């Protein structure tokens, strides 16, 4: 199919005059016609013609030349102007916003359009490459912080807890209640550090894959909040996603469940996956209070949208007061 199209494109470019050739040709024709008309008119008047009539005729001819020239050039430059206006409205992150080729194009307009398309293609390629690097760097840093919390801060607190236990055994009776309270605070701090470490980089995601990590996350959410939560994979092999996509899916589900716990006032939430039009779709739907218009500040939707965009996906939020909220993540969708 490509071999059939290329000769057609080359032949079209060879037969289509350039913008410069059209402008020069039109101007030359108009000037020649004006000079010829004025020359004939002067000859018709003879030697006894009034001088001011010659001047008026020449001025009229020149004005007609300018007006016709402006009209023609405006028509010739109109496709270029439309292309420039369309280019100014292009969102480099949205391939669907690329301008169509204007009708009546010249060789320069076609070349400019093709050059702009090539530039957008290079931007898409570079954006995909840098986005993948950004996601990997973010997760590497999260994993490093999680290790530091688990290995260093947690170990230090564990040492403090052991010393408190030893001290409490030898302390006077009147000091033991206070020491036991300090032990409980240290134990609570250790548990919080471990929770933060798991949130930063869940071990299940590395050890058992995305599906297992999602099951653990949804189960932990239901146990900690008391909100009924269920996970439906519907036969979707989420573990087959690219590593960067798996990270985005997990983070979006994680943030969505956090929003449900903090803001929704929901009684139940459902995390469901499906395959639609070649895309992997993740939906987090709750029956909470919802909201009208844009999401209130603090819901983290901007961060979720940025993550989705970095993985080449999109995020959609649908909500209504009293009607709950649905957050939909789409990855890898093919446009027909």
Protein Blocks (a to p, Z undefined) as FASTA:
>chain_A
ZZmmmmmmmmmmmmpccfklmmmmmmmmmmmmmmmmmmmmmmmnommbcfklmmmmmmmm
mmmmmmmmmmmmmmmmmmmmmmmmmmmmpcfklmklpccddehiafklmmmmmmmmmmmm
mmmmmmmmmmmmmmmmmmmmmmmmmmmmmmmmmmmmmmmmmmmmmmmmmpcfklmmmmmm
mmmmmmmmmmmmmmmmmmmocfklmmnojklmmmmmmmmmmmmnopacdddeklpafklp
cfklmmmmmmmmmmmmmmmmmmnopabdcdddddeehiacdddddfbebpehjadehklm
mmmmmmmmmnopacdddddehiapaddddehiacZZ
